[in-house]
Amino acid sequence: MKEFFDAALFSTAASAIDLYGNMIREGIKYDIFDGKEVFKARVLTDPMKLDNKNASAFFSSDTIKLLAGMGSADGGQKFIFKGRIDELISPHVFLPDPCSEAYADDEEKVAQLISMHTTFIAPDSTAQFPVKIGDLVNVRLMDNIFSYNLQCGEYVGLVNESTAAQNNEKNQACQNLSDLFASTKFSFTSLGNISFFATSAEGAPLQSWSSSDGYVLITPKEGVIGTPTIENFINQFRRQIPATQIPEIIITSGHRTASAQAGALVTKRSANGCNSAISSIPAASHPCYPIYKLYGNKTLIMEVLNVPNTKEAMTAVYERQMSQGNYSSGHMSGRGLDLRTTGMLDSTQRQLVMSAARSIGAKANYETDPPHIHIGIPKSFNPASATPSVTATSTAVPDPGVEPEDVG
């Protein structure tokens, strides 16, 4: 990991000596990968054609630009697939192997594990792409501040090994993923960071809920992304609020990718003057303290505050955390909502909205910087869970943190 230092931290002789010692430590660090770029990877999903329509549905504009720069420059057809680095020393060593027999009958778990792996892109001038689940291929990873970018990589070609070497037990185990998913259509869905791999209903733009049934009109801001968990929650949440009491609620943020979460935090850090990287817990008078205090998981937020207030630097941190299954925000795990309050809800209505959310097990907080209501949705609203009881307030889980709404 590359560290970012503010020159102002080394303005004394003692601090300069500390910097010199750090330079020596960094100089003798051992890089186990030694600049390696090309790895052998096992294909985990069938390749999918990536045209402009698909790209805009599945990825953020930043990621589309990144993908467009990969492979050939002829602008031809591209394909994407999920893959796992299949070498003794692997950047994916911290991720459970979805091809393991331990998960052979658990479709949901396998899907979650696949989602944590790298998406590889490949150009191909033919109508068919000669790669299938279980194949061993060569792929290229790009550097980032945390060693490698494990969000996106580039397909190089099939491994030049014998058919016998390809057709081994691992190959067969991964090919069994096709049978596991045979009855369910899975697709890429995270708009940028591909934080989960699930049915095509997930990761789609959130739709409106009409008030024709007598309950509050729910209107998502353009570009807000929903998940089945969010939709399940809204279906029950709005039935706690008659349209006669609150005519309309506007949702300003739902599911966020690493990039979107970083963009939101840039706004928050800028508003508080927390623009430099910090290496220790901030004092109460420090401009970064309000952000540190806001989040429940102090370890995760300190990793973010340890880099400068730039979208690129914080996106890299969030990507690494998400690849390890860590989410500092309910938005990133698809269980967070922000509701607009300015010009929409008075103080009485705000209390009504928060009470409605809490009555069905969620956490709700009113934030003033900028003004919005943040809702943390409990796991009981996940599609695989039983329908939650409207009186089950004790089932609410601690929300990972209240974040700034997406202003725009």
Secondary structure, DSSP 8 states (H G I E B T S, - for coil): ------GGGG-SHHHHHHHHHHHHHHHT---TTTT--EEEEEE-S--EEE-HHHHHHHS-HHHHHHHHTSS-SS---EEEEEEEE-SSS-TTTTS--TTSGGGTT-HHHHHHHHHTSEEEEEE-SSSS----TT-EEEEEEEEETTEEEEEEEEEEEE----HHHHSSHHHHHHHHHHHHTTTS-EEE-STTS---EEETTTT-B---B-STTSB-EEEE-TT-B--HHHHHHHHHHGGGSBTTT-SEEEEEE-S--HHHHHHHHHHHHHHHT--S--SS---TTSTTHHHHHHBS-HHHHHHHHTS-S-HHHHHHHHHHHHHTT--SSTTTTT-EEEEE-TTT--HHHHHHHHHHHHHTT-EEEEEETTEEEEEE--GGGSTTS----TT-GGG----SB-------
